[in-house]
Amino acid sequence: MYLGGYSFGMRPLFILFIALVLFRCSSAPDEKVETSMSHFKKMVKLPAEPSSVKWIIVNQGEEGSRMLEGPGDYYLLAIVSFREAEFDKLQAALEQHSTKSNNVTRSRDFIRDWFPPSIKASFTEDDDGTEHINQAVYDAKDLGVSPLIHGDCFLTENNEMLLYLYTM
């Protein structure tokens, strides 16, 4: 191919095309992290008042979804922060009403870039590439509003909770 004094073979264009396709396929979908407390509170019923929240909703049937479920299913993933007194109230409620597990894992792509360091530090990669949660994990079925009635959560020393709720 000849362009205004420059000669290009087809091979560099083909390599550029392949590189662009691979880059697009390997890029994670853009996730819009929400911070609206009022919208968040419509989806959950917490036993304590949060001071801030960051959350996403992912439709599991859409392209780029990280989970495999039905086309109408979705999940909520949230980092919820509390003042100390409210955090103590949340922790007491979870201890009293939820079952606790110490052997919970997630896939590597569960961890998001926007998670704070205290949440990321709660995961350790296992030999099989899964991420083991190093905190007590509570059943969160009572924290969601239908249809978000399945899921779990864990707490950190920074008065934060990672909340994962999903539909089925």
GUDO-453623 format. One record per residue: residue in one letter; x negated, y, z negated of N, C-alpha, C, O in turn. Coordinates in Angstrom, 3 decimals, m for minus. Atoms other than C-alpha are relative to their C-alpha. Example, Ala and Ser with C-alpha at 12.3 -4.5 7.8 and 13.67 -1.06 7.14 Angstrom:
2
REC  res  nx  ny  nz  cax  cay  caz  cx  cy  cz  ox  oy  oz
REC  A  m0.890  m1.190  0.000  m12.300  m4.500  m7.800  m0.900  1.200  0.000  m1.936  1.181  m0.665;
REC  S  0.820  m1.190  0.060  m13.670  m1.060  m7.140  0.770  1.090  m0.730  0.261  2.198  m0.899;
end
This chain:
168
REC  res  nx  ny  nz  cax  cay  caz  cx  cy  cz  ox  oy  oz
REC  M  m0.857  m1.166  0.000  0.000  0.000  0.000  m0.905  1.230  0.000  m1.937  1.243  m0.671;
REC  Y  0.788  m1.219  m0.113  m1.310  3.481  0.862  0.847  1.172  m0.461  1.944  1.379  0.059;
REC  L  m0.731  m1.160  0.506  m0.225  6.597  m1.088  m0.924  1.209  m0.041  m1.799  1.289  m0.902;
REC  G  0.690  m1.299  0.023  m1.657  10.030  m0.246  m1.488  m0.094  m0.273  m1.987  0.629  m1.136;
REC  G  1.434  0.091  0.191  m5.289  9.012  m0.032  m0.418  m1.054  m1.007  m1.610  m1.321  m1.157;
REC  Y  0.316  1.039  0.972  m5.077  6.319  m2.700  0.528  m1.330  0.509  1.643  m1.403  1.024;
REC  S  m0.387  1.324  m0.452  m4.930  2.650  m1.876  0.233  m0.891  m1.223  m0.645  m1.033  m2.074;
REC  F  m0.348  0.882  1.102  m3.187  0.295  m4.276  0.338  m1.374  0.556  1.127  m1.489  1.494;
REC  G  m0.390  1.350  m0.359  m3.031  m3.437  m3.915  1.257  m0.367  m0.763  1.636  0.329  m1.705;
REC  M  m1.225  0.442  0.683  0.088  m5.308  m4.974  m0.303  m0.606  m1.367  0.555  m0.585  m2.250;
REC  R  0.336  0.657  1.259  m1.730  m7.099  m7.787  0.090  0.947  m1.206  0.697  0.560  m2.205;
REC  P  m0.141  m0.886  1.157  m2.075  m4.031  m10.120  1.453  0.360  m0.301  1.836  0.482  m1.464;
REC  L  m1.419  m0.306  0.228  1.604  m3.195  m9.606  0.724  m1.186  m0.627  1.568  m1.012  m1.505;
REC  F  m0.605  1.203  0.565  2.599  m6.789  m10.343  m0.377  m0.151  m1.476  0.470  m0.471  m2.309;
REC  I  0.465  0.098  1.388  0.482  m6.806  m13.521  0.695  1.045  m0.870  1.091  0.747  m1.997;
REC  L  m0.706  m1.048  0.738  2.033  m3.499  m14.619  1.449  m0.405  m0.246  1.965  m0.222  m1.349;
REC  F  m1.387  0.439  0.142  5.524  m4.887  m13.996  0.132  m1.074  m1.078  1.013  m0.996  m1.934;
REC  I  m0.037  1.081  0.991  4.817  m8.041  m16.022  m0.249  0.558  m1.402  0.424  0.163  m2.354;
REC  A  0.298  m0.592  1.309  3.312  m5.979  m18.864  1.208  0.750  m0.549  1.505  0.658  m1.740;
REC  L  m1.189  m0.734  0.455  6.400  m3.760  m19.018  1.115  m0.954  m0.412  1.795  m0.715  m1.410;
REC  V  m1.032  0.988  0.350  8.738  m6.764  m19.037  m0.337  m0.657  m1.330  0.538  m0.796  m2.185;
REC  L  0.394  0.640  1.256  6.770  m8.464  m21.812  0.125  0.962  m1.171  0.566  0.563  m2.249;
REC  F  m0.123  m0.988  1.074  6.641  m5.267  m23.868  1.453  0.179  m0.389  1.766  0.231  m1.578;
REC  R  m1.422  m0.191  0.280  10.404  m4.803  m23.575  0.569  m1.208  m0.729  1.370  m1.053  m1.651;
REC  C  m0.523  1.207  0.628  11.092  m8.419  m24.531  m0.525  m0.181  m1.416  0.156  m0.771  m2.255;
REC  S  0.572  0.217  1.322  8.796  m8.322  m27.548  0.351  1.111  m0.980  0.115  0.959  m2.179;
REC  S  m0.344  m1.103  0.895  10.036  m5.019  m28.961  1.236  m0.347  m0.806  2.203  m0.893  m0.276;
REC  A  m1.171  0.199  0.853  12.406  m5.246  m31.897  1.049  1.039  0.365  0.701  2.162  0.729;
REC  P  m1.024  m0.986  m0.299  15.756  m3.573  m31.324  m0.060  1.138  m1.017  m0.383  0.936  m2.187;
REC  D  m0.015  m1.138  0.906  16.027  m0.115  m32.775  1.140  m0.165  m0.992  2.289  m0.371  m0.601;
REC  E  m1.010  0.096  1.039  17.859  m0.288  m36.069  0.215  1.381  m0.579  m0.723  2.039  m1.030;
REC  K  m0.322  m1.288  0.587  19.642  2.809  m37.216  0.266  m0.218  m1.488  1.278  m0.803  m1.874;
REC  V  m0.136  0.158  1.446  19.126  2.910  m40.966  0.930  1.095  m0.508  0.673  2.284  m0.320;
REC  E  m1.011  m0.923  0.522  22.136  4.515  m42.634  m0.324  0.350  m1.451  m0.990  m0.410  m2.153;
REC  T  0.166  m0.419  1.395  22.127  6.446  m45.915  1.310  0.500  m0.610  1.320  1.009  m1.730;
REC  S  m1.295  m0.486  0.475  25.818  7.290  m46.275  0.503  m0.844  m1.174  0.847  m2.015  m1.013;
REC  M  m0.484  0.701  1.193  26.839  6.358  m49.812  1.501  m0.283  0.118  1.954  m1.360  m0.269;
REC  S  m1.452  0.195  m0.074  30.562  6.825  m49.095  0.359  m1.159  0.933  1.251  m1.947  0.620;
REC  H  m0.265  1.115  m0.912  30.518  4.443  m46.139  m0.450  m1.325  m0.622  0.248  m2.334  m0.524;
REC  F  0.518  1.198  0.664  28.396  1.933  m48.056  0.970  m0.506  m1.062  1.218  m1.708  m1.158;
REC  K  m0.907  0.398  1.090  30.822  1.946  m51.005  1.299  m0.621  0.494  1.989  m1.291  m0.274;
REC  K  m1.193  0.641  m0.567  33.660  0.893  m48.680  m0.237  m1.480  0.274  0.713  m2.247  0.433;
REC  M  0.335  1.388  m0.326  31.816  m2.376  m48.026  m0.401  m0.821  m1.219  m0.494  m2.046  m1.138;
REC  V  0.478  0.699  1.198  30.702  m3.238  m51.561  0.786  0.453  m1.231  1.449  1.491  m1.229;
REC  K  m0.564  m0.363  1.304  31.954  m3.231  m55.138  m1.059  m0.338  m1.042  m1.169  m1.473  m1.505;
REC  L  1.110  0.193  0.926  29.020  m2.753  m57.455  0.431  0.299  m1.432  1.257  1.185  m1.647;
REC  P  m0.345  m0.248  1.403  29.257  m2.923  m61.271  m0.771  1.183  m0.598  m0.669  1.441  m1.797;
REC  A  0.777  m1.157  0.461  26.949  0.126  m61.515  m0.050  1.022  1.122  0.130  0.686  2.293;
REC  E  0.003  m1.100  m0.976  26.650  3.495  m59.785  m1.398  0.180  0.601  m2.342  0.506  m0.118;
REC  P  1.312  m0.191  m0.621  23.803  3.656  m57.238  m0.365  1.478  0.116  0.510  2.342  0.188;
REC  S  0.449  m1.381  m0.199  21.688  6.791  m56.906  m0.326  0.264  1.465  m0.221  1.401  1.924;
REC  S  0.234  m0.147  m1.438  20.731  6.161  m53.258  0.070  m1.371  0.651  m0.013  m2.406  m0.010;
REC  V  m0.096  1.249  m0.748  21.053  3.568  m50.538  m0.531  0.211  1.412  m0.373  1.280  2.002;
REC  K  0.360  0.099  m1.417  19.531  2.638  m47.184  0.548  m1.333  0.464  0.345  m2.352  m0.197;
REC  W  m0.627  1.232  m0.431  21.405  0.069  m45.150  0.152  m0.059  1.511  0.127  0.957  2.206;
REC  I  m0.309  0.245  m1.398  22.027  m1.466  m41.756  1.097  m1.048  0.080  1.262  m1.869  m0.822;
REC  I  m0.950  1.052  m0.370  24.808  m3.522  m40.225  m0.506  m0.574  1.307  m0.816  0.177  2.231;
REC  V  0.435  0.656  m1.226  23.777  m6.071  m37.598  1.099  m0.955  0.438  1.482  m1.865  m0.298;
REC  N  m0.959  0.928  m0.591  26.337  m7.732  m35.358  m0.781  m1.200  0.501  m1.656  m1.068  1.357;
REC  Q  0.821  1.181  m0.257  25.048  m11.265  m35.128  0.164  m0.566  1.396  m0.687  m1.332  1.848;
REC  G  m0.189  0.506  m1.354  26.462  m11.986  m31.690  m0.620  0.885  1.059  m0.571  0.540  2.239;
REC  E  0.573  m0.929  m0.969  24.680  m9.032  m30.041  m1.433  m0.358  0.345  m2.124  m1.034  m0.416;
REC  E  1.384  0.182  m0.416  21.435  m9.110  m28.127  m0.907  0.659  m1.037  m0.627  1.764  m1.502;
REC  G  0.932  m0.552  0.976  18.536  m8.566  m30.491  0.333  m0.385  m1.426  m0.428  m0.072  m2.341;
REC  S  m0.327  0.435  1.343  20.331  m10.067  m33.471  m1.043  m0.999  m0.472  m1.546  m1.804  0.313;
REC  R  1.026  0.879  0.543  17.943  m11.889  m35.766  0.583  m1.274  m0.593  m0.158  m2.122  m1.091;
REC  M  m0.653  1.167  0.593  20.489  m14.473  m36.904  0.906  m0.632  1.053  1.324  0.040  1.995;
REC  L  m0.873  0.683  m0.932  22.573  m17.070  m35.074  1.293  m0.374  m0.700  1.326  m1.290  m1.522;
REC  E  m1.332  0.275  0.528  26.231  m17.024  m35.980  0.990  0.247  1.130  0.591  0.393  2.285;
REC  G  m1.010  m0.257  m1.008  29.510  m16.472  m34.167  m0.030  1.433  0.504  m0.643  2.301  m0.117;
REC  P  0.069  m1.323  m0.619  30.068  m13.468  m31.927  0.639  1.120  m0.824  0.299  2.286  m0.629;
REC  G  m0.631  m1.036  0.816  32.246  m11.635  m34.473  m0.650  0.185  m1.355  m0.235  1.049  m2.128;
REC  D  0.633  m0.050  1.312  29.956  m12.194  m37.440  m1.043  1.109  m0.070  m1.654  1.472  0.935;
REC  Y  0.995  m1.050  0.216  27.728  m9.513  m38.912  m0.525  m0.089  m1.420  0.023  m0.796  m2.265;
REC  Y  0.522  m0.038  1.362  25.595  m8.822  m41.935  m0.398  1.410  m0.377  m0.699  2.251  0.470;
REC  L  0.410  m1.259  0.611  24.795  m5.928  m44.217  m1.295  m0.275  m0.746  m1.385  m1.225  m1.524;
REC  L  1.269  0.089  0.700  21.246  m5.470  m45.426  m0.257  1.371  m0.601  m0.321  2.364  0.124;
REC  A  0.105  m1.294  0.676  20.736  m2.740  m48.030  m1.069  m0.010  m1.084  m1.302  m1.015  m1.757;
REC  I  0.878  m0.270  1.132  18.153  m1.334  m50.390  0.735  1.036  m0.841  0.962  2.161  m0.394;
REC  V  m0.803  m0.863  0.867  20.059  0.185  m53.305  m0.842  0.388  m1.207  m1.407  m0.473  m1.881;
REC  S  0.760  m0.505  1.154  18.377  2.370  m55.934  0.957  0.470  m1.091  2.053  0.958  m0.814;
REC  F  m0.825  m0.351  1.156  19.718  3.032  m59.425  m0.817  0.789  m1.017  m2.035  0.638  m1.103;
REC  R  0.635  m0.584  1.180  18.952  5.249  m62.391  m0.120  m1.120  m1.033  0.577  m2.130  m0.939;
REC  E  0.318  1.098  0.916  17.647  3.205  m65.307  1.215  m0.557  m0.739  1.375  m1.776  m0.813;
REC  A  m1.173  0.483  0.749  20.885  3.017  m67.339  0.950  m0.775  0.906  1.508  m1.791  0.493;
REC  E  m0.878  0.690  m0.950  22.901  2.019  m64.260  m0.622  m1.319  0.451  0.082  m2.310  0.645;
REC  F  0.703  1.227  m0.372  20.262  m0.533  m63.272  0.162  m1.057  m1.095  0.391  m2.231  m0.803;
REC  D  m0.189  0.928  1.124  20.494  m2.099  m66.738  1.410  m0.582  0.004  1.599  m1.762  m0.290;
REC  K  m1.392  0.454  m0.077  24.277  m2.310  m66.325  0.164  m1.024  1.139  0.840  m2.039  0.974;
REC  L  m0.052  0.923  m1.131  23.873  m3.979  m62.910  m0.647  m1.329  m0.363  m0.090  m2.394  m0.095;
REC  Q  0.732  1.216  0.361  21.332  m6.458  m64.237  0.794  m0.851  m0.994  0.844  m2.075  m0.869;
REC  A  m0.811  0.733  0.984  23.546  m7.399  m67.183  1.198  m0.672  0.667  1.529  m1.814  0.347;
REC  A  m1.154  0.573  m0.700  26.541  m7.944  m64.900  m0.414  m1.193  0.861  0.281  m2.209  0.891;
REC  L  0.476  1.118  m0.816  24.532  m10.133  m62.529  m0.367  m1.194  m0.870  m0.040  m2.331  m0.530;
REC  E  0.385  1.080  0.914  23.108  m12.163  m65.426  1.229  m0.724  m0.537  1.216  m1.944  m0.705;
REC  Q  m1.196  0.579  0.610  26.593  m12.709  m66.841  0.889  m0.723  1.013  1.481  m1.752  0.687;
REC  H  m1.022  0.512  m0.924  28.605  m13.416  m63.674  m0.534  m0.705  1.242  0.258  m1.255  2.007;
REC  S  0.534  0.578  m1.236  26.248  m14.705  m60.969  m0.934  m1.158  m0.289  m1.606  m1.193  m1.320;
REC  T  0.984  1.068  0.105  24.301  m17.870  m60.444  m1.340  0.523  0.506  m1.397  1.395  1.373;
REC  K  1.340  m0.464  m0.312  20.555  m17.426  m60.179  m0.807  m1.144  0.594  m0.695  m2.291  0.162;
REC  S  0.879  0.989  m0.612  18.056  m19.232  m57.978  m1.412  0.564  0.068  m1.600  1.768  0.239;
REC  N  1.393  m0.430  m0.084  14.267  m19.106  m57.959  m0.715  m0.589  1.204  m1.938  m0.483  1.303;
REC  N  0.637  0.642  m1.148  13.644  m20.952  m54.698  0.727  0.396  1.284  1.355  m0.440  1.934;
REC  V  m0.695  m0.513  m1.179  14.975  m18.770  m51.879  m1.034  0.481  1.008  m1.999  1.158  0.651;
REC  T  0.892  m0.444  m1.070  13.259  m18.200  m48.550  0.796  0.710  1.087  2.013  0.557  1.192;
REC  R  m0.573  m0.696  m1.152  13.920  m16.024  m45.514  m0.982  m0.159  1.167  m2.160  m0.455  0.967;
REC  S  0.891  0.009  m1.155  12.547  m15.992  m41.992  m0.860  1.263  m0.027  m0.488  2.259  m0.648;
REC  R  0.960  m1.112  0.005  9.606  m13.661  m41.367  0.635  1.291  0.497  0.306  2.366  m0.005;
REC  D  m0.580  m1.225  m0.555  11.724  m11.226  m39.338  1.106  0.596  m0.872  1.718  1.597  m0.500;
REC  F  m0.959  m0.577  0.949  14.042  m10.656  m42.301  m0.546  1.299  m0.597  0.217  2.225  m0.873;
REC  I  0.636  m1.166  0.615  11.557  m8.123  m43.710  m0.075  1.119  1.025  m0.579  0.932  2.132;
REC  R  m0.063  m1.137  m0.911  12.051  m4.706  m42.156  m1.085  1.019  m0.318  m1.569  1.107  m1.446;
REC  D  0.996  m1.065  0.176  9.603  m1.862  m41.637  0.457  1.051  m1.005  m0.369  1.645  m1.698;
REC  W  m0.515  m1.062  0.859  11.872  0.483  m43.585  0.176  m0.436  m1.462  0.591  0.370  m2.295;
REC  F  m0.042  0.438  1.397  11.784  m1.645  m46.762  m1.095  0.727  m0.782  m2.207  0.882  m0.278;
REC  P  1.046  m0.617  0.822  9.938  0.146  m49.590  m1.035  m1.046  m0.443  m0.747  m2.243  m0.423;
REC  P  1.057  0.932  0.400  6.663  m1.395  m50.825  0.419  m0.966  m1.113  0.008  m2.126  m1.106;
REC  S  m0.414  0.881  1.100  8.304  m2.778  m53.988  0.854  m1.168  0.493  0.794  m2.259  m0.074;
REC  I  m0.805  1.084  m0.577  10.745  m4.813  m51.882  m0.900  m0.934  0.810  m0.813  m2.154  0.677;
REC  K  0.918  0.826  m0.802  8.065  m5.996  m49.434  m0.896  m0.855  m0.895  m1.220  m1.990  m0.544;
REC  A  0.875  0.739  0.921  5.896  m7.061  m52.391  0.728  m1.179  m0.641  0.088  m2.036  m1.251;
REC  S  m0.781  1.090  0.575  8.715  m9.387  m53.482  0.003  m1.248  0.874  0.596  m2.261  0.503;
REC  F  0.061  1.126  m0.924  8.003  m11.700  m50.528  m1.430  m0.513  0.106  m2.383  0.265  0.116;
REC  T  1.279  0.643  m0.244  5.158  m14.181  m50.099  0.186  m0.982  1.142  1.124  m1.780  1.133;
REC  E  m0.119  0.911  m1.138  4.576  m16.020  m46.840  m0.395  m1.413  m0.410  m1.461  m1.633  m0.984;
REC  D  0.272  1.407  0.264  4.788  m19.794  m47.209  m0.805  m0.596  1.148  m0.966  0.033  2.195;
REC  D  0.811  0.675  m1.016  2.672  m22.267  m45.242  0.737  m0.196  1.322  0.110  m0.234  2.381;
REC  D  m0.770  0.242  m1.220  5.498  m22.828  m42.751  0.436  1.286  0.697  1.193  1.235  1.667;
REC  G  m0.333  m1.269  m0.639  5.799  m19.121  m41.895  1.245  0.667  m0.543  1.573  1.781  m0.133;
REC  T  m1.153  m0.637  0.624  8.902  m18.472  m43.977  m0.481  0.884  m1.153  m1.609  0.751  m1.627;
REC  E  0.315  m0.912  1.102  8.959  m15.799  m46.658  0.735  m0.444  m1.253  1.963  m0.529  m1.258;
REC  H  m0.559  0.397  1.290  9.519  m16.919  m50.248  0.251  1.262  m0.827  m0.621  2.125  m0.928;
REC  I  m0.328  m1.146  0.849  11.280  m14.408  m52.509  m0.522  m0.284  m1.406  m0.163  m1.292  m2.015;
REC  N  0.662  0.192  1.299  9.251  m13.997  m55.724  0.796  0.567  m1.170  0.232  0.806  m2.237;
REC  Q  m0.877  m0.534  1.040  12.178  m12.685  m57.759  1.137  m0.993  m0.215  1.389  m1.855  0.627;
REC  A  m1.234  0.768  0.190  15.216  m14.320  m59.275  1.026  0.545  0.989  1.224  1.756  1.081;
REC  V  m0.980  m0.387  m1.012  17.867  m14.279  m56.541  1.388  m0.352  m0.530  1.651  m1.485  m0.932;
REC  Y  m1.357  0.165  0.530  21.485  m13.801  m57.592  0.991  m0.178  1.144  0.828  0.399  2.219;
REC  D  m1.112  0.113  m0.938  24.614  m14.894  m55.756  0.729  1.346  0.010  1.077  1.875  m1.046;
REC  A  m0.611  m1.328  m0.099  26.181  m11.670  m54.456  1.421  m0.054  0.557  1.946  0.967  1.000;
REC  K  m1.342  0.124  m0.583  29.565  m13.012  m53.333  1.009  0.956  m0.632  1.952  1.378  0.038;
REC  D  m0.942  m0.903  0.666  31.339  m10.808  m55.892  m0.312  1.471  0.238  0.433  2.341  m0.213;
REC  L  0.381  m1.395  m0.249  29.559  m7.654  m54.704  0.521  0.530  1.316  0.489  1.739  1.545;
REC  G  m0.469  m0.424  m1.314  31.027  m7.569  m51.203  1.505  0.101  0.071  2.231  m0.562  m0.669;
REC  V  m1.415  m0.131  m0.306  34.402  m6.488  m49.913  0.261  m0.825  1.259  m0.527  m0.770  2.203;
REC  S  m0.322  0.867  m1.131  36.073  m8.938  m47.495  m0.075  0.795  1.303  0.432  1.914  1.389;
REC  P  0.472  1.373  m0.173  34.898  m10.098  m45.022  m1.453  m0.240  m0.419  m1.971  m1.333  m0.193;
REC  L  1.395  0.176  0.460  31.389  m9.547  m46.493  0.002  m0.684  m1.366  m0.264  m0.049  m2.387;
REC  I  m0.182  0.701  1.273  31.875  m12.229  m49.142  m1.023  m1.095  m0.248  m0.852  m1.908  m1.156;
REC  H  1.074  0.961  0.186  28.719  m14.314  m48.779  m1.301  0.781  m0.099  m1.441  1.841  0.512;
REC  G  1.300  m0.652  0.025  25.172  m13.397  m49.667  m0.686  m0.096  m1.341  m0.255  m0.817  m2.242;
REC  D  0.767  m0.001  1.237  22.639  m12.743  m52.351  m0.726  1.321  m0.156  m0.676  2.189  0.716;
REC  C  0.734  m1.233  0.284  20.506  m10.058  m53.915  m1.122  m0.322  m0.977  m1.113  m1.355  m1.646;
REC  F  1.006  0.077  1.046  17.414  m9.549  m56.003  m0.361  1.395  m0.451  m0.138  2.375  0.260;
REC  L  0.324  m1.273  0.627  16.167  m6.805  m58.277  m1.513  0.152  m0.119  m2.243  m0.835  m0.214;
REC  T  1.424  m0.266  0.194  12.770  m5.130  m58.584  m0.204  0.821  m1.265  0.752  1.318  m1.860;
REC  E  0.334  m0.802  1.180  10.983  m3.374  m61.426  0.194  1.495  0.235  0.189  2.274  m0.718;
REC  N  m0.199  m1.415  m0.339  11.547  m0.056  m59.605  1.469  0.391  0.018  1.835  1.387  0.642;
REC  N  m1.440  m0.262  0.058  15.299  m0.169  m60.316  0.640  m0.033  1.384  1.511  0.778  1.699;
REC  E  m0.538  0.175  m1.349  16.035  m1.318  m56.769  0.597  m1.393  0.140  0.220  m2.335  m0.556;
REC  M  m0.606  1.282  m0.326  18.169  m4.081  m55.387  m0.027  m0.167  1.509  0.341  0.748  2.245;
REC  L  m0.188  0.366  m1.398  17.899  m5.772  m52.019  1.296  m0.808  0.050  1.424  m1.839  m0.610;
REC  L  m1.301  0.634  m0.106  21.438  m6.737  m51.084  0.187  m0.499  1.419  0.033  0.258  2.377;
REC  Y  m0.233  0.638  m1.291  22.191  m9.153  m48.239  1.386  m0.647  m0.049  1.589  m1.626  m0.766;
REC  L  m1.357  0.534  m0.075  25.871  m9.795  m47.463  0.318  m0.322  1.451  m0.138  0.371  2.359;
REC  Y  m0.318  0.357  m1.367  27.291  m11.527  m44.426  1.396  m0.613  0.100  1.969  m1.068  m0.890;
REC  T  m1.289  0.627  m0.293  30.500  m12.764  m42.813  m0.277  m1.409  0.513  m1.411  m1.750  0.848;
REC  M  0.133  1.357  m0.541  31.136  m16.334  m41.705  1.214  m0.349  0.799  1.300  m1.451  1.341;
end
